[in-house]
């Protein structure tokens, strides 16, 4: 999200930064742009640099969130997210763009930032929905199937990395409880207190009670991508060429990513009123729910019997994000002070269906935000 950054000043600052890092006084930086569908978590910019030593350098600049952050403690965990990306890119076969430089000094751009390579391939923005228009919609069923299975294999690859061997224990949060669901609930309790502001959210509070009442027994702890969805992948010839947006990464139960994937599909494209898990929405090449779970389970070795629980857990998380976003929209003047959208929206409606509670008709966002 661009909050009014001076593009010329940013170009000048990055030109100086890259000249120093590449030891090349002839580095130039072209026009800076934001990727289509860029969200509200970090400020993300595309820049094209040219160097007499390295030639053309397509780069991505991500700037640590400041006041307008959707992610709880996003600034606190920005450095660790960058380190996670660096390790995954350099030491695993997960298709994470290479991290070139992390800069902790806020003097240059007003906040710490990271510069990564720009992965080849095409992204699929969330709006308009991919099941109505776009290259994935236009693809043959065979190519849609290739893309679908590539995403499942990518999730499985992430969920089975040797996080202990890679030294990813810096993602643990022992002050909030034991590794796994204890830590995740401790984190989200604090996140809800931060996100809700002056507007309590009865659906989130009911979901927390439901999740504690139905909590599975002890489960393994794995690496979770945190925002597993098609909009956070790049595809080259219908294979996954880039996995981006690691702001919500954590160590926790194995089904977090698959539950998030399915809940986001339901919330954006599915039947919100019934909470029916159904199959992926609308593209003829996508596999069924049963086929998808079977493939992920065979690739990871983990059981999928608790997926319904982790879909509700995903809804609980995403409802907090939408509540926080709504409060920011009120602060920015996009929504009126008395708006019900932070509390009653399509996300809380989908969550209510999963935990079996009533929900009023959700309020709609202005069209300028994307629906």
NULO-477546 format. One line per 8 residues: their letters; for each residue x, y negated, z negated of C-alpha. Coordinates in Angstrom, 1 decimal, m for minus. Last residue first. Layout:
N
a	X/Y/Z | ...
This chain:
371
xxxxxxxx	m15.3/4.9/2.5 | m12.0/3.7/3.9 | m11.2/0.7/1.8 | m12.7/m1.8/4.3 | m15.9/0.2/4.2 | m16.7/m1.0/0.7 | m16.7/1.9/m1.8 | m19.9/3.8/m2.4
xxxxxxxx	m21.6/4.4/m5.8 | m22.4/8.0/m6.6 | m25.9/9.3/m7.1 | m26.1/10.3/m10.7 | m24.4/13.5/m12.0 | m25.8/16.5/m13.8 | m23.5/19.1/m15.3 | m22.4/22.5/m14.0
xxxxxxxx	m18.6/22.4/m14.3 | m18.0/22.6/m10.6 | m20.9/20.3/m9.6 | m19.7/17.7/m12.0 | m16.3/17.7/m10.4 | m17.7/17.1/m6.9 | m19.8/14.1/m8.3 | m16.7/12.8/m10.2
xxxxxxxx	m14.8/12.8/m6.9 | m17.7/11.2/m4.9 | m18.0/8.4/m7.3 | m19.6/7.6/m10.7 | m17.1/6.2/m13.2 | m14.7/4.0/m11.2 | m17.6/3.3/m8.8 | m20.0/1.8/m11.4
xxxxxxxx	m19.1/m1.8/m10.5 | m19.9/m4.3/m13.2 | m16.7/m6.3/m12.8 | m17.3/m6.5/m9.0 | m15.1/m4.5/m6.6 | m12.4/m5.8/m4.3 | m11.5/m8.5/m6.9 | m8.0/m7.2/m7.4
xxxxxxxx	m8.7/m6.3/m11.0 | m11.9/m4.5/m10.0 | m10.0/m2.6/m7.3 | m7.4/m1.7/m9.9 | m10.1/m0.3/m12.1 | m11.4/1.7/m9.2 | m8.0/3.1/m8.5 | m7.7/4.2/m12.2
xxxxxxxx	m11.1/5.9/m12.0 | m10.1/7.6/m8.7 | m6.9/8.9/m10.2 | m8.7/10.1/m13.3 | m11.2/11.9/m11.1 | m8.3/13.5/m9.3 | m7.0/15.1/m12.4 | m10.3/16.5/m13.6
xxxxxxxx	m11.1/17.6/m10.1 | m7.8/19.5/m10.0 | m8.6/21.2/m13.3 | m12.0/22.1/m11.9 | m10.2/23.7/m8.9 | m7.9/25.3/m11.3 | m10.7/27.1/m13.2 | m12.2/28.3/m9.9
xxxxxxxx	m8.7/29.7/m9.0 | m8.5/31.9/m12.0 | m8.5/35.2/m10.1 | m5.8/34.1/m7.8 | m3.1/36.5/m9.0 | 0.6/35.6/m8.4 | 3.1/37.6/m6.3 | 3.9/34.5/m4.3
xxxxxxxx	3.6/35.6/m0.7 | 1.0/38.3/m1.3 | m1.1/35.9/m3.4 | m0.8/33.1/m0.8 | m2.0/35.5/1.9 | m4.9/36.9/m0.1 | m6.0/33.5/m1.2 | m6.1/32.3/2.4
xxxxxxxx	m7.9/35.3/3.7 | m10.6/35.0/1.0 | m11.0/31.2/1.6 | m11.4/31.8/5.3 | m8.8/30.9/7.8 | m8.7/27.6/9.8 | m8.9/28.0/13.6 | m12.5/26.9/13.9
xxxxxxxx	m12.0/23.6/12.1 | m15.0/22.6/9.9 | m14.2/22.5/6.4 | m12.2/25.2/4.6 | m14.4/27.9/3.3 | m17.1/27.7/0.6 | m16.4/26.5/m3.0 | m20.1/25.7/m3.5
xxxxxxxx	m20.0/22.7/m5.9 | m23.7/22.2/m5.0 | m23.8/18.5/m4.6 | m20.4/17.8/m3.2 | m20.8/20.0/m0.1 | m17.5/19.7/1.6 | m15.4/17.2/3.5 | m13.5/14.9/1.1
xxxxxxxx	m14.3/16.4/m2.3 | m14.4/20.0/m1.0 | m11.0/19.7/0.8 | m9.6/17.9/m2.2 | m10.8/20.7/m4.4 | m9.3/23.4/m2.3 | m5.8/21.9/m2.1 | m5.9/21.0/m5.8
xxxxxxxx	m6.7/24.5/m6.8 | m4.0/25.9/m4.5 | m1.5/23.4/m6.0 | m2.3/24.1/m9.7 | m2.6/27.9/m9.2 | 0.9/28.7/m10.5 | 0.6/27.2/m14.0 | 3.0/24.3/m14.8
xxxxxxxx	6.2/22.4/m13.9 | 5.4/19.1/m12.4 | 5.2/17.1/m9.2 | 2.6/14.2/m9.1 | 4.8/11.7/m7.3 | 6.1/14.3/m4.8 | 4.6/12.6/m1.7 | 6.1/14.3/1.3
xxxxxxxx	6.6/17.8/2.8 | 8.0/17.6/6.3 | 8.4/19.8/9.4 | 5.4/22.2/8.8 | 4.7/24.2/11.9 | 2.0/23.1/14.4 | 4.6/22.2/17.1 | 6.1/19.8/14.6
xxxxxxxx	3.8/19.0/11.6 | 4.2/16.5/8.8 | 2.5/17.2/5.5 | 1.0/14.9/2.8 | m2.4/14.5/4.6 | m2.8/18.2/4.8 | m3.0/18.5/1.1 | m1.0/19.6/m1.9
xxxxxxxx	m0.5/16.6/m4.2 | 1.2/18.1/m7.3 | 4.0/20.0/m5.6 | 3.9/22.4/m8.6 | 7.1/24.3/m9.6 | 6.3/27.3/m11.7 | 5.4/28.3/m15.2 | 3.8/31.7/m15.7
xxxxxxxx	0.5/32.1/m17.5 | m0.8/32.3/m21.0 | m4.5/33.1/m21.2 | m7.0/31.1/m19.2 | m8.8/28.0/m20.6 | m12.6/28.2/m20.3 | m13.4/26.2/m23.4 | m10.5/23.8/m23.0
xxxxxxxx	m11.4/23.2/m19.3 | m15.1/22.6/m20.2 | m14.2/20.1/m22.9 | m11.9/18.2/m20.5 | m14.5/18.3/m17.8 | m17.1/16.7/m20.1 | m14.7/13.8/m20.9 | m13.9/13.4/m17.2
xxxxxxxx	m17.6/13.3/m16.4 | m18.4/10.9/m19.2 | m15.9/8.3/m18.0 | m15.3/5.5/m20.5 | m15.0/2.1/m18.8 | m12.9/m0.5/m20.7 | m9.6/0.9/m19.6 | m10.1/4.5/m18.2
xxxxxxxx	m6.7/4.9/m16.7 | m4.4/4.6/m19.7 | m6.5/6.7/m22.1 | m7.0/9.2/m19.3 | m3.3/9.4/m18.6 | m2.5/10.1/m22.3 | m4.9/13.0/m22.3 | m3.6/14.0/m18.9
xxxxxxxx	0.0/14.4/m20.2 | m1.0/16.4/m23.3 | m3.3/18.6/m21.1 | m0.4/19.3/m18.7 | 2.0/20.0/m21.5 | m0.3/22.5/m23.2 | m1.2/23.9/m19.8 | 2.4/25.0/m19.0
xxxxxxxx	5.5/24.4/m21.1 | 4.7/23.9/m24.8 | 3.6/20.6/m26.0 | 3.6/16.9/m25.1 | 7.1/16.0/m26.4 | 8.3/19.0/m24.4 | 7.7/17.3/m21.0 | 9.4/19.5/m18.4
xxxxxxxx	10.4/18.0/m15.1 | 14.1/17.8/m16.3 | 13.9/21.6/m16.3 | 14.6/21.4/m12.5 | 18.1/22.9/m12.9 | 17.9/24.8/m9.6 | 18.3/28.1/m11.3 | 15.4/27.3/m13.6
xxxxxxxx	13.2/26.1/m10.8 | 13.8/29.3/m8.8 | 11.4/28.3/m6.0 | 8.2/30.4/m5.9 | 5.5/27.7/m6.0 | 7.3/25.6/m3.3 | 7.5/28.6/m0.9 | 3.9/29.5/m1.6
xxxxxxxx	2.8/26.0/m0.8 | 4.8/26.0/2.5 | 3.4/29.4/3.4 | m0.2/28.1/3.0 | 0.6/25.0/5.0 | 2.2/27.1/7.8 | m0.9/29.3/7.8 | m3.1/26.4/8.5
xxxxxxxx	m0.9/24.9/11.2 | m0.7/28.2/13.1 | m4.5/28.6/12.7 | m5.1/25.2/14.2 | m2.8/26.1/17.1 | m4.9/29.2/17.8 | m8.1/27.3/17.4 | m6.9/24.9/20.1
xxxxxxxx	m6.0/21.4/19.0 | m8.3/18.4/19.3 | m9.2/18.4/15.6 | m5.5/18.7/14.7 | m4.7/15.8/17.0 | m7.3/13.5/15.7 | m11.0/13.4/15.1 | m13.8/14.9/13.0
xxxxxxxx	m12.3/17.7/10.9 | m9.2/15.5/10.2 | m11.2/13.0/8.3 | m10.9/9.4/9.6 | m9.2/8.7/7.3 | m7.0/11.3/5.6 | m4.1/10.7/8.0 | m2.7/13.7/9.8
xxxxxxxx	1.1/13.4/10.2 | 3.1/14.1/13.3 | 6.6/15.5/13.5 | 10.2/14.7/12.8 | 11.1/13.9/9.2 | 12.2/10.3/8.4 | 15.4/10.5/6.4 | 15.2/9.2/2.9
xxxxxxxx	15.8/5.9/1.1 | 14.9/5.6/m2.5 | 13.9/2.5/m4.5 | 14.2/0.7/m7.9 | 12.2/m2.4/m8.2 | 12.3/m6.1/m7.2 | 13.8/m5.3/m3.8 | 17.5/m6.0/m4.3
xxxxxxxx	17.7/m6.8/m8.0 | 15.8/m3.6/m9.2 | 19.0/m1.6/m9.6 | 18.2/2.1/m9.6 | 19.0/2.7/m6.0 | 18.6/6.3/m4.7 | 20.3/7.0/m1.4 | 20.2/9.5/1.4
xxxxxxxx	17.4/11.9/0.3 | 16.9/14.5/3.0 | 13.3/15.0/4.1 | 11.7/18.0/2.3 | 11.0/21.1/4.4 | 11.3/23.6/1.6 | 14.2/25.9/2.5 | 16.1/25.2/m0.7
xxxxxxxx	19.3/23.5/m1.9 | 19.7/20.2/m0.1 | 16.1/19.1/0.5 | 14.8/20.6/m2.8 | 17.6/19.1/m4.8 | 17.2/15.6/m3.3 | 13.4/15.7/m3.6 | 13.6/16.6/m7.3
xxxxxxxx	16.1/13.8/m7.9 | 13.7/11.3/m6.3 | 10.9/12.6/m8.5 | 13.2/12.3/m11.5 | 14.0/8.6/m10.6 | 10.3/7.8/m10.2 | 9.2/9.4/m13.5 | 9.1/6.3/m15.7
xxxxxxxx	7.7/4.1/m12.9 | 4.8/6.5/m12.2 | 4.0/6.7/m15.9 | 0.4/7.4/m14.9 | 0.1/7.4/m11.1 | m2.3/4.8/m9.7 | 0.2/2.0/m9.9 | m0.5/m1.7/m9.2
xxxxxxxx	1.7/m3.2/m11.9 | 5.0/m1.6/m10.6 | 5.4/1.4/m8.4 | 9.0/2.4/m7.4 | 9.7/1.6/m3.8 | 9.9/4.2/m1.0 | 11.9/3.4/2.1 | 11.7/5.9/5.0
xxxxxxxx	14.4/6.0/7.6 | 14.8/6.5/11.4 | 18.6/6.0/11.9 | 19.8/5.3/15.4 | 23.5/5.6/15.9 | 25.7/6.8/13.0 | 28.9/4.8/13.5 | 27.8/1.7/15.5
xxxxxxxx	24.7/1.7/13.3 | 21.0/1.2/14.1 | 18.2/1.1/11.6 | 14.6/1.9/12.0 | 12.4/1.2/9.0 | 9.2/2.9/7.7 | 7.7/1.7/4.5 | 6.1/3.3/1.4
xxxxxxxx	4.9/1.4/m1.6 | 4.3/4.1/m4.2 | 1.0/5.5/m5.6 | m1.6/3.5/m3.6 | m1.7/5.3/m0.3 | m0.2/5.1/3.2 | m2.9/6.2/5.7 | m0.8/5.2/8.7
xxxxxxxx	2.8/4.6/7.8 | 3.8/1.1/6.8 | 6.0/m0.9/9.1 | 9.4/m2.6/9.1 | 10.7/m4.2/12.3 | 14.3/m3.4/13.2 | 17.3/m3.2/10.9 | 20.8/m3.8/12.1
xxxxxxxx	24.1/m2.2/11.0 | 27.1/m4.0/12.5 | 29.1/m4.5/9.3 | 29.4/m0.7/8.9 | 30.5/0.9/5.6 | 27.4/3.0/5.7 | 26.3/2.2/2.2 | 27.4/m1.4/2.4
xxxxxxxx	25.9/m2.1/5.8 | 22.8/m0.2/4.6 | 22.3/m2.5/1.6 | 22.9/m5.7/3.6 | 20.4/m4.6/6.3 | 18.0/m3.5/3.6 | 18.0/m6.9/2.0 | 17.6/m8.7/5.3
xxxxxxxx	14.7/m6.5/6.4 | 13.0/m6.9/3.0 | 13.3/m10.7/3.2 | 11.8/m10.6/6.7 | 8.9/m8.3/5.5 | 8.0/m10.5/2.5 | 6.0/m8.0/0.4 | 2.3/m8.9/0.2
xxx	0.8/m6.0/m1.7 | 1.4/m3.4/1.0 | 0.0/0.0/0.0
